[in-house]
């Protein structure tokens, strides 16, 4: 998974959810 600045369509959302779930 590459961290792209414009990856907030599918990977970005999943990535952010994963980080938030791990940051609880």
N, CA, C and O atoms as a Maestro MAE file, in Angstrom:
{
 s_m_m2io_version
 :::
 2.0.0
}

f_m_ct {
 s_m_title
 :::
 protein
 m_atom[96] {
  # First column is atom index #
  i_m_mmod_type
  r_m_x_coord
  r_m_y_coord
  r_m_z_coord
  i_m_residue_number
  s_m_chain_name
  s_m_pdb_residue_name
  s_m_pdb_atom_name
  i_m_atomic_number
  :::
  1 25 0.854 -1.215 0.000 1 A "UNK " " N  " 7
  2 3 0.000 0.000 0.000 1 A "UNK " " CA " 6
  3 2 0.880 1.252 0.000 1 A "UNK " " C  " 6
  4 15 1.667 1.474 0.920 1 A "UNK " " O  " 8
  5 25 0.736 2.031 -1.007 2 A "UNK " " N  " 7
  6 3 1.547 3.263 -1.089 2 A "UNK " " CA " 6
  7 2 0.780 4.453 -0.532 2 A "UNK " " C  " 6
  8 15 -0.410 4.621 -0.796 2 A "UNK " " O  " 8
  9 25 1.474 5.272 0.239 3 A "UNK " " N  " 7
  10 3 0.795 6.427 0.841 3 A "UNK " " CA " 6
  11 2 0.814 7.573 -0.160 3 A "UNK " " C  " 6
  12 15 1.811 8.289 -0.255 3 A "UNK " " O  " 8
  13 25 -0.250 7.755 -0.895 4 A "UNK " " N  " 7
  14 3 -0.306 8.863 -1.879 4 A "UNK " " CA " 6
  15 2 -1.075 10.057 -1.303 4 A "UNK " " C  " 6
  16 15 -1.963 9.881 -0.469 4 A "UNK " " O  " 8
  17 25 -0.739 11.249 -1.741 5 A "UNK " " N  " 7
  18 3 -1.413 12.462 -1.252 5 A "UNK " " CA " 6
  19 2 -2.860 12.526 -1.736 5 A "UNK " " C  " 6
  20 15 -3.696 13.207 -1.142 5 A "UNK " " O  " 8
  21 25 -3.139 11.815 -2.812 6 A "UNK " " N  " 7
  22 3 -4.498 11.848 -3.371 6 A "UNK " " CA " 6
  23 2 -5.167 10.488 -3.208 6 A "UNK " " C  " 6
  24 15 -5.959 10.073 -4.055 6 A "UNK " " O  " 8
  25 25 -4.843 9.790 -2.108 7 A "UNK " " N  " 7
  26 3 -5.440 8.454 -1.919 7 A "UNK " " CA " 6
  27 2 -6.510 8.507 -0.845 7 A "UNK " " C  " 6
  28 15 -6.446 7.764 0.134 7 A "UNK " " O  " 8
  29 25 -7.488 9.374 -1.020 8 A "UNK " " N  " 7
  30 3 -8.548 9.477 0.010 8 A "UNK " " CA " 6
  31 2 -9.879 9.064 -0.609 8 A "UNK " " C  " 6
  32 15 -10.926 9.624 -0.284 8 A "UNK " " O  " 8
  33 25 -9.826 8.075 -1.506 9 A "UNK " " N  " 7
  34 3 -11.084 7.642 -2.157 9 A "UNK " " CA " 6
  35 2 -11.456 6.262 -1.622 9 A "UNK " " C  " 6
  36 15 -12.610 6.027 -1.263 9 A "UNK " " O  " 8
  37 25 -10.502 5.360 -1.566 10 A "UNK " " N  " 7
  38 3 -10.795 3.999 -1.058 10 A "UNK " " CA " 6
  39 2 -9.717 3.596 -0.047 10 A "UNK " " C  " 6
  40 15 -10.018 3.241 1.093 10 A "UNK " " O  " 8
  41 25 -8.466 3.657 -0.484 11 A "UNK " " N  " 7
  42 3 -7.358 3.285 0.422 11 A "UNK " " CA " 6
  43 2 -7.238 4.283 1.562 11 A "UNK " " C  " 6
  44 15 -6.969 3.904 2.702 11 A "UNK " " O  " 8
  45 25 -7.436 5.548 1.255 12 A "UNK " " N  " 7
  46 3 -7.311 6.576 2.304 12 A "UNK " " CA " 6
  47 2 -8.317 6.355 3.420 12 A "UNK " " C  " 6
  48 15 -7.978 6.427 4.601 12 A "UNK " " O  " 8
  49 25 -9.545 6.088 3.038 13 A "UNK " " N  " 7
  50 3 -10.592 5.897 4.063 13 A "UNK " " CA " 6
  51 2 -10.283 4.654 4.892 13 A "UNK " " C  " 6
  52 15 -10.351 4.682 6.121 13 A "UNK " " O  " 8
  53 25 -9.949 3.582 4.217 14 A "UNK " " N  " 7
  54 3 -9.649 2.331 4.937 14 A "UNK " " CA " 6
  55 2 -8.414 2.516 5.808 14 A "UNK " " C  " 6
  56 15 -8.363 2.052 6.946 14 A "UNK " " O  " 8
  57 25 -7.420 3.204 5.252 15 A "UNK " " N  " 7
  58 3 -6.178 3.425 6.001 15 A "UNK " " CA " 6
  59 2 -6.458 4.264 7.243 15 A "UNK " " C  " 6
  60 15 -5.938 3.990 8.325 15 A "UNK " " O  " 8
  61 25 -7.285 5.287 7.071 16 A "UNK " " N  " 7
  62 3 -7.575 6.208 8.196 16 A "UNK " " CA " 6
  63 2 -8.395 5.440 9.236 16 A "UNK " " C  " 6
  64 15 -8.173 5.601 10.436 16 A "UNK " " O  " 8
  65 25 -9.309 4.632 8.800 17 A "UNK " " N  " 7
  66 3 -10.153 3.876 9.750 17 A "UNK " " CA " 6
  67 2 -9.258 2.909 10.535 17 A "UNK " " C  " 6
  68 15 -9.410 2.737 11.744 17 A "UNK " " O  " 8
  69 25 -8.338 2.293 9.822 18 A "UNK " " N  " 7
  70 3 -7.435 1.334 10.481 18 A "UNK " " CA " 6
  71 2 -6.594 2.058 11.528 18 A "UNK " " C  " 6
  72 15 -6.419 1.565 12.642 18 A "UNK " " O  " 8
  73 25 -6.082 3.218 11.170 19 A "UNK " " N  " 7
  74 3 -5.234 3.974 12.119 19 A "UNK " " CA " 6
  75 2 -6.076 4.416 13.314 19 A "UNK " " C  " 6
  76 15 -5.634 4.340 14.461 19 A "UNK " " O  " 8
  77 25 -7.278 4.874 13.035 20 A "UNK " " N  " 7
  78 3 -8.141 5.377 14.135 20 A "UNK " " CA " 6
  79 2 -8.499 4.195 15.037 20 A "UNK " " C  " 6
  80 15 -8.512 4.334 16.260 20 A "UNK " " O  " 8
  81 25 -8.780 3.080 14.468 21 A "UNK " " N  " 7
  82 3 -9.171 1.909 15.271 21 A "UNK " " CA " 6
  83 2 -7.981 1.474 16.143 21 A "UNK " " C  " 6
  84 15 -8.162 0.951 17.243 21 A "UNK " " O  " 8
  85 25 -6.784 1.695 15.639 22 A "UNK " " N  " 7
  86 3 -5.589 1.281 16.385 22 A "UNK " " CA " 6
  87 2 -5.157 2.385 17.345 22 A "UNK " " C  " 6
  88 15 -4.297 2.175 18.199 22 A "UNK " " O  " 8
  89 25 -5.756 3.551 17.197 23 A "UNK " " N  " 7
  90 3 -5.362 4.691 18.043 23 A "UNK " " CA " 6
  91 2 -6.399 4.935 19.129 23 A "UNK " " C  " 6
  92 15 -6.458 6.023 19.703 23 A "UNK " " O  " 8
  93 25 -7.206 3.936 19.406 24 A "UNK " " N  " 7
  94 3 -8.268 4.139 20.416 24 A "UNK " " CA " 6
  95 2 -7.712 3.803 21.806 24 A "UNK " " C  " 6
  96 15 -8.432 3.904 22.799 24 A "UNK " " O  " 8
  :::
 }
 m_bond[95] {
  # First column is bond index #
  i_m_from
  i_m_to
  i_m_order
  :::
  1 1 2 1
  2 2 3 1
  3 3 4 2
  4 3 5 1
  5 5 6 1
  6 6 7 1
  7 7 8 2
  8 7 9 1
  9 9 10 1
  10 10 11 1
  11 11 12 2
  12 11 13 1
  13 13 14 1
  14 14 15 1
  15 15 16 2
  16 15 17 1
  17 17 18 1
  18 18 19 1
  19 19 20 2
  20 19 21 1
  21 21 22 1
  22 22 23 1
  23 23 24 2
  24 23 25 1
  25 25 26 1
  26 26 27 1
  27 27 28 2
  28 27 29 1
  29 29 30 1
  30 30 31 1
  31 31 32 2
  32 31 33 1
  33 33 34 1
  34 34 35 1
  35 35 36 2
  36 35 37 1
  37 37 38 1
  38 38 39 1
  39 39 40 2
  40 39 41 1
  41 41 42 1
  42 42 43 1
  43 43 44 2
  44 43 45 1
  45 45 46 1
  46 46 47 1
  47 47 48 2
  48 47 49 1
  49 49 50 1
  50 50 51 1
  51 51 52 2
  52 51 53 1
  53 53 54 1
  54 54 55 1
  55 55 56 2
  56 55 57 1
  57 57 58 1
  58 58 59 1
  59 59 60 2
  60 59 61 1
  61 61 62 1
  62 62 63 1
  63 63 64 2
  64 63 65 1
  65 65 66 1
  66 66 67 1
  67 67 68 2
  68 67 69 1
  69 69 70 1
  70 70 71 1
  71 71 72 2
  72 71 73 1
  73 73 74 1
  74 74 75 1
  75 75 76 2
  76 75 77 1
  77 77 78 1
  78 78 79 1
  79 79 80 2
  80 79 81 1
  81 81 82 1
  82 82 83 1
  83 83 84 2
  84 83 85 1
  85 85 86 1
  86 86 87 1
  87 87 88 2
  88 87 89 1
  89 89 90 1
  90 90 91 1
  91 91 92 2
  92 91 93 1
  93 93 94 1
  94 94 95 1
  95 95 96 2
  :::
 }
}
